[in-house]
């Protein structure tokens, strides 16, 4: 069924979560439990707590996931991983400022932890502070210059700062390492559109968006590019694949509004639609 989705839908990137298995074992989240025991069973060790936290996170039980990760952190006070996991969970809960603290706690234990550095950068991007994302990304890049997902994140930060040429170079390098990667392809197409390179953006995005496996996010990003180019007929046709006519009409009007803005204001407005940073 088609959904009534406004302009904010245009830039959403669907994220997938890998479900982790959970062994059948009794665990009662009782803050008064003694020595980590669950009513007489064996002590729950660090690895088990991290595993159970991941399982809770995977099924959306975020509060329990945070509690389990905190218990894991108390078991291994020097480990960065529990705090990274707490930060990731808090990001999924929308508690970005708390996530920032968790990532900083992880980095206090391991200053070059790659996941903590990325998480911190994502949190800064989520709170519209791309200038602060540069430092953790620079450190992460020193250690992993050929990681396609890291290149994508660096590119997104560059785009947020209006450095579109640098962003496109990051995306292209990422695609050399991971040809056809959907996230890199979509972000490159969007960045090209932000610099007025609509035809190349359409060429990049169309094969992915129009394939049988294409997602609503990809199709509606392509509709946005057509709208920015002024090809309203193509934008409308794509919009109607996923959206109700009233939502398509709203989006078409919004494309016209964007076209009347200066390039800098247009870029800022499109980025404000909010790509899902968590999925990067």
N, C-alpha and C positions, 0 to 999 in steps of 0.2 A: 504494500500500500504506500502511495506517495505521502510524504510528510510535509507539513507546513513548516518550512525552515526559512529563516530570514538570512540577511547578509552574513551574519557571523558564521553560518554553516560553510561559507565559501572556502575558508582556509583550514577547516578542520582536517587533521590527518588521522585516519583511523589507526589506532595502535592495537597490537595483539599482545596477549599475555600468555606465556607458557605455563600451563598448569603443572604443578609439581605433585608427585605422589606423596601420600602421607601414610606411614605405617600405622597399623592399629595398635595404639598404646594409650593407656589412661593418662590424662594430664588434666589436673584440676587447677585452674588459674586462681589459686588461693593465696593472697598476699601474706597470710599468716603461716603458710607452709614452712616446714623446717628443713633447712639444708637442701632446698630444691626438691624435696620428696613429694610425691603425689598421694599421700595417704598410705605409705608403707612400701611403695615400690622402690626401685633403684633410683639413685639421684639422676636428674635430667642433666646431661652434660651439654657443653657448648654446641657441639655439632648437632645434637638433637634439637636444641632450642632454635638454632638457625634454620634447620629443616622445617620445623613446625611453624616458625614465623613465616617462611616462604610459602608454605601451604596455605596458611591463613590469608596472607596477602593475595595469593592467586585467586581465592574464592571471594575476595572483597571484604573479608573480615579484618578491616584495617586496625581497629582498636586493639584486638587481640594480637595482631601481628606486631604492632609497636611494643606492646607489653612483653611479648616473647623476645623480641630483639633487645629490649632493655635488659631483660634477665640474662641474655647471652653476653651483653656488654659487661654486666656485673661479674659474670663468671670469668671472662677474659678481658680485664680492664685495658690491656694494651692493644687489643685488636681493633682495627679500623672498620672491618666489615659490618659489625652490628650497627654502627652509626651511619654508614652508607645506606644500609637497608632501612633504617629508621627514616633517613632523609627521603629515600625513594617512596616510602609508604606515605609520608606526610605530604609529598608532592601530589600523590594520587588523591589525598584527602583535601587538597586545596589549601593546605596550611603551609604556604611557601616560606614565610618568615621563620617558622619553626624548623622547616627543612634546611634553611640556610645555616642555622645553628648546629644541626646534626652533621651536616657536611663539614663544617668548620671543626667540630669535635673529631671527626674522622681524620682530617688533615693534621690536627694537633698530634695525632698518634702516628700517622704516616704521611709526610708532607707531599709525597708524589703519588699517592694512591690514585690511579687513573679514574676509577669510578667516582671517587669523591670530588676530583677536579671537574669532571664532566657534570656531576650533579650540581655543584656550586655554580657553574656557568649557566646551566639550564635555569636554576632558580633566579639568577640575576636577570636572565632574559625574560623570564616569566613576570618579573616585577618591573619590567621596562627600564632596566639599568644595564644596557648592553656594554657600556664603557667599562663596567666592573667585571664583565665576563672575560675580558681580554687576558688578564693575568693568569687565571687558572687554565685557560685554553692554551696559552703560550707554553706553560709548563708541560701540559699533557701532550702537546704537539712535539716538544723536544724528545719525548720518550717514544712516541708512536706516530711518526710523520706519515706513515702509509696506512693508517686506519681509515677506511672509507667513512665510517660513521662519525669519527672525530672530524674529518674534513667537512662533512655535512654540517656539523654543529658550528665549526669555525665560520663556514660560509654564511650560515644564518645570522651569526653575530655580526659579520661584516655587512650583510644586507640591512640589518637593523640600524647600523651606523651610517648607512648611505654609501658604503664602499662597495658598490655593486660589481665593479670590475674585478676586485679582489675576491669577492664572493663567487663569481662565476668561474674564476680560475680554480678555486677550491673544489667546486662541484665537478668541474671537468676532470680534475685530477682524481677525484673520488670515483668517477665513472670509468676512468682508465683501469682502476684497481678492481672495481665491481661493476662491470658493464650491465646496463639495464636496471640498476638498483632503483626501485620506485621512489624512495624518498629523495635521493640525489636528483633524479630526473625531474620530479615535480618542483623541487626547489630551484633547479637551474631554469626551468621554464618560467617560473614566477619571477625570478631575478631578471631574466631577459625581458619579460614584459614590463618590469619596472623601469628598464632603460629604453623602452620603445621598440625593442626588437621582437615585434609581435609574430612575424612570420616564422622566425627560428623557434620561438617559444611554442608555436602551434605544431611545428614539425617535430619538436622534441616530445611534446606531451600527447599528441593525437594517437600514436600507436598504442600507448599504454591505456589512455583513457577510453578509447573506443573499442578495445579488445573485450572479449566476452568476460574476462576476469577484471575488467576495469571497475573501480570503486566509485561511489557517489562523489567522494571528495575529489578524485581525479577528474571526473566529468565536469563538476561544477567549477573547478579551477580552470579547466579549458574553456568553459562558458565565460568565465571572468575575462580570460585573455581575449576571446572573441569580442566581448563587450568593450574592452578597452581599445581594441582596434577599430571599433565602430561597426563591426559585422553583427548587427542586432539579430538578423534572421538566424544565423548559426548559434548565437548565444541563447536565443529563445528555444530553438529545437533541442539543444542539449539540456537546458533547464527543465524542460517538460519531461525528460526521462525520469527524473527523481522527485520533482517538486510539483506542488499544486499550482494551477495557473495564477492564483493570486500571489503566491510567493515568487513566481517567475516574473510577474509584472513588477513587483517591488524591486527585484534584483536588476531588471533592465533599467529601471529609473535610477538605481544606484550607480550602475555603470556610467550612465550619462553624467551624473554628478561628478564621478571620479575623473571623467575625461575633461571636465572644465577646470580641474585643479591644476596648479603648477606641478611639474614633475616631482619636486621635493615633497609637496603636500600630498600628492597622490601616493607616493611611496609610503609615507608615514601612515596614511589612512588605510592602505591595504594591509600593511603589517599590523596595524591595530586590530584588524579582524581576528588575529590571534591564531597562528599556527600552534598546534598542540606540542609544546616544548617537551612534554614528557615522552613523546613518542620518538624523539630524535636519538 
